[in-house]
Amino acid sequence: MLHIHNGDSTADTLREAGFPGTHFAFREALASGLTLRTDKQDDWFALRAQHLCGLAEKDAATVEQELRAQYDTLTSLSSHDEIVLWFEHDLFCQVHLIYLLDHFAQHPVAPARLSLICINQFAGIVDFRGLGQLTAEQMISLFDSRHEVSPAELQLAQRAWSAYCATDPRELISLLNEDTSALPFLSAALWLHVARFPSSHNGLGVAENRLLAFIAEGVTDYLQLCPKFFAAEPVYGLGDLAIQQDLRRMADAPHALIELTGLPDWRSVQCRLTDTGREVLAGQADFVRLNGINQWLGGTHLTNDNVWRWHAASRALAKDETV
């Protein structure tokens, strides 16, 4: 039996507890950076490695080699009678889940059984964030609740992964306006992704606006800012590196919204709002119009010639032709 975990924490927990089977940690960050619809795996590995090496302190060649090894594991499953996916409800996890289900739809594991455990709560835990909070005993108690992945789940995951990787983000909106109940946590997670597009209010996504607001309120210490954000936006499932990326983007812009002092040691970083940051936060100025844009969200490359705006009131994305 092979257990596929979304990261090392849960894999280590069950491995160290001696729970039967091989425990494999899926290592990626597909909620960050570009994703593509391509049949050319070499292109995929190279592009993802270029992005991930900026998050991890590794060179692109090493990261690409690790991605290839991971892919080889996911396509060489003949020795297992069952593959169990352990996932949760947040955006980070759901993007990985649809990627893996799309992969297994294209590379069936039969005669092995493909099973899924995916939760958004656990009895006795009031503020449930993810499987990493659970003890080995609590995780083991979930094992009998697993179910065999259905054709409906595989088909929806394929459509969702294709929409997430689309160059036109309206494909994702179209999907979200249909029935996605086969994967019950997918819709909420992907709406959060859509809300990361530049807002019609000020050109910032939800996460950047939330960070800017906290700094304006006086949460200027990075070590306090991260847990404050995670408590306010738990369903993003983002980590420290994603927060650092957002802060750098706002600080390194020609018309900076914040100033960061204390780098390169993030444990010492203090954040200060600039006058421009106050104007953007108030909706009196627009980040994209001030600074331009060069950002990937899934398969959509946001550039000065390709700006898509999130209109929260109508829950729609529309192309901005005025930048």
NORQUIPE-V74949 format. One record per residue. N is the residue number from 0. RES is the residue in three letters. OMEGA is omega as a letter, one per 20 degrees, with the letter a starting at -180 (* if undefined). Layout:
n: [N	N]
res: [RES	RES]
omega: [OMEGA	OMEGA]
//
This chain:
n: [0	1	2	3	4	5	6	7	8	9	10	11	12	13	14	15	16	17	18	19	20	21	22	23	24	25	26	27	28	29	30	31	32	33	34	35	36	37	38	39	40	41	42	43	44	45	46	47	48	49	50	51	52	53	54	55	56	57	58	59	60	61	62	63	64	65	66	67	68	69	70	71	72	73	74	75	76	77	78	79	80	81	82	83	84	85	86	87	88	89	90	91	92	93	94	95	96	97	98	99	100	101	102	103	104	105	106	107	108	109	110	111	112	113	114	115	116	117	118	119	120	121	122	123	124	125	126	127	128	129	130	131	132	133	134	135	136	137	138	139	140	141	142	143	144	145	146	147	148	149	150	151	152	153	154	155	156	157	158	159	160	161	162	163	164	165	166	167	168	169	170	171	172	173	174	175	176	177	178	179	180	181	182	183	184	185	186	187	188	189	190	191	192	193	194	195	196	197	198	199	200	201	202	203	204	205	206	207	208	209	210	211	212	213	214	215	216	217	218	219	220	221	222	223	224	225	226	227	228	229	230	231	232	233	234	235	236	237	238	239	240	241	242	243	244	245	246	247	248	249	250	251	252	253	254	255	256	257	258	259	260	261	262	263	264	265	266	267	268	269	270	271	272	273	274	275	276	277	278	279	280	281	282	283	284	285	286	287	288	289	290	291	292	293	294	295	296	297	298	299	300	301	302	303	304	305	306	307	308	309	310	311	312	313	314	315	316	317	318	319	320	321	322]
res: [MET	LEU	HIS	ILE	HIS	ASN	GLY	ASP	SER	THR	ALA	ASP	THR	LEU	ARG	GLU	ALA	GLY	PHE	PRO	GLY	THR	HIS	PHE	ALA	PHE	ARG	GLU	ALA	LEU	ALA	SER	GLY	LEU	THR	LEU	ARG	THR	ASP	LYS	GLN	ASP	ASP	TRP	PHE	ALA	LEU	ARG	ALA	GLN	HIS	LEU	CYS	GLY	LEU	ALA	GLU	LYS	ASP	ALA	ALA	THR	VAL	GLU	GLN	GLU	LEU	ARG	ALA	GLN	TYR	ASP	THR	LEU	THR	SER	LEU	SER	SER	HIS	ASP	GLU	ILE	VAL	LEU	TRP	PHE	GLU	HIS	ASP	LEU	PHE	CYS	GLN	VAL	HIS	LEU	ILE	TYR	LEU	LEU	ASP	HIS	PHE	ALA	GLN	HIS	PRO	VAL	ALA	PRO	ALA	ARG	LEU	SER	LEU	ILE	CYS	ILE	ASN	GLN	PHE	ALA	GLY	ILE	VAL	ASP	PHE	ARG	GLY	LEU	GLY	GLN	LEU	THR	ALA	GLU	GLN	MET	ILE	SER	LEU	PHE	ASP	SER	ARG	HIS	GLU	VAL	SER	PRO	ALA	GLU	LEU	GLN	LEU	ALA	GLN	ARG	ALA	TRP	SER	ALA	TYR	CYS	ALA	THR	ASP	PRO	ARG	GLU	LEU	ILE	SER	LEU	LEU	ASN	GLU	ASP	THR	SER	ALA	LEU	PRO	PHE	LEU	SER	ALA	ALA	LEU	TRP	LEU	HIS	VAL	ALA	ARG	PHE	PRO	SER	SER	HIS	ASN	GLY	LEU	GLY	VAL	ALA	GLU	ASN	ARG	LEU	LEU	ALA	PHE	ILE	ALA	GLU	GLY	VAL	THR	ASP	TYR	LEU	GLN	LEU	CYS	PRO	LYS	PHE	PHE	ALA	ALA	GLU	PRO	VAL	TYR	GLY	LEU	GLY	ASP	LEU	ALA	ILE	GLN	GLN	ASP	LEU	ARG	ARG	MET	ALA	ASP	ALA	PRO	HIS	ALA	LEU	ILE	GLU	LEU	THR	GLY	LEU	PRO	ASP	TRP	ARG	SER	VAL	GLN	CYS	ARG	LEU	THR	ASP	THR	GLY	ARG	GLU	VAL	LEU	ALA	GLY	GLN	ALA	ASP	PHE	VAL	ARG	LEU	ASN	GLY	ILE	ASN	GLN	TRP	LEU	GLY	GLY	THR	HIS	LEU	THR	ASN	ASP	ASN	VAL	TRP	ARG	TRP	HIS	ALA	ALA	SER	ARG	ALA	LEU	ALA	LYS	ASP	GLU	THR	VAL]
omega: [r	r	r	a	r	a	a	a	a	r	a	a	a	r	a	r	r	r	a	r	r	a	a	r	r	a	r	r	a	r	a	r	a	r	a	r	a	r	a	a	r	r	a	a	a	a	r	r	r	r	a	a	r	r	r	r	r	r	a	a	r	r	r	r	r	r	r	r	r	r	r	r	a	r	a	a	a	a	a	r	r	r	a	r	r	a	r	a	a	a	a	a	a	r	r	a	a	r	a	r	r	r	a	r	r	a	a	a	a	j	r	r	r	a	a	r	a	a	r	r	r	a	r	r	a	a	a	r	a	a	a	r	a	r	r	a	r	r	a	r	r	a	a	r	a	r	r	a	a	r	r	r	r	a	r	r	r	r	a	r	r	r	r	a	a	r	r	a	r	r	r	r	r	r	a	r	r	a	r	a	r	r	a	a	a	a	a	a	a	r	r	r	a	a	r	r	a	a	r	a	a	r	r	r	a	a	a	r	r	r	a	a	r	r	r	r	r	r	a	r	a	a	r	a	a	r	r	r	a	r	a	a	a	a	r	a	a	r	a	a	r	r	r	r	a	a	r	a	a	a	a	a	r	r	a	r	r	r	r	r	r	r	j	a	a	r	a	a	r	a	r	r	r	r	r	r	r	r	r	a	a	a	r	r	a	a	a	a	r	a	a	a	r	a	r	r	a	a	a	r	r	r	r	r	a	a	r	a	r	r	a	a	a	a	a	r	r	r	r	a	a	a	*]
//
